[in-house]
């Protein structure tokens, strides 16, 4: 039944996108409200930008402000369209995003989340400070989630250091839920003839989760006809989790139209000391791949350019479920105010 719903929803979305070749040009009440809120977001950002800049003794011509030369590969626009974590970690856009997130699974409970994210970069001192709010969330169901789906509110400020030897640095001070944390992220992008290689290393310490660190290497290759191939290697450790998490992900992106995108993803996730229950009183350590995830994402904005929706059918084979198929479908609706892709 779930597989039929996924296929039907995807086919309907494709047909709707084909029928809507040009976004509605006649402004409606919704467009007026959205434009008004977007203007307020940018105005508030400019006021805060000017105030903070004056406190720091900076102005627009201050040469002490950070000025970075950032590579802008083709993958940057694709990440912006799909609004993934990599985009939010690197973008300088000023925006507020309201997202509804529905997740239906065959072997786990369903969930519905209403998430609010915001970002206010201070451009008068180029890329030096940035206020951010991530995932103010109202959850209908609590369940096990991945780190990227953590529902706790993340509020704080980021400082961008100068680029040294090609390495970009970013330092954050914030609160996740009611727990303060500090983090540092380092990035080294490199462009070859055919590949864009992006390496990141993150360190984080918080009262709740103690110490965490994570490494990612992205290998991006732009292909013909608005397509991108990405291979991601990731690893990470945490003081409250035994062993090391690691994963390999292959992704294929396709943007056949300006307002339509497809992503096919295959992930292999594992841990060097994964624990699985043997019975009520005993667990057994396991080393190796413990989850295989295949997903297809369809993302488009067919009504207004500030309104996106995404359908993501997937299947995973997790050791927790004895490697039996767990079918799922996630549906996102995104509303943007301010600057957006």
Buried (B, 14 or more C-beta within 10 A) or exposed (E): EBEEEBEEBBEEBBEEBEEBEEBEEEEEEEBEEBEEBBEEBBEBBBEBBBEBBEEBEBEEEBEEBBEEEEEEBBBBBBBBBBBBEBBBBBBBBBBBBBBBBBBBBBEBEBBBBBBBBBBBBBBBBBBBBBBBBBBBBEBEEEEEEEEEBBBBBBBBBBBBBBBEEEBBBBBBEBBBBEEBBEBBBBBBBEEEEEBBBBBBBBBBBBEEBEEBBBBBBBBBBBEEEBBBBBBBBBBBBBEEBEBBBBBBBEBBBBBEEEBBBBBEBEBBBBBBEBEEEEEEEEEEEBEEBBBBBEBBBBBBBBBBBBBBBBBBBBBBBBBBBEEEEBBBBBBBBBBBBBBBB
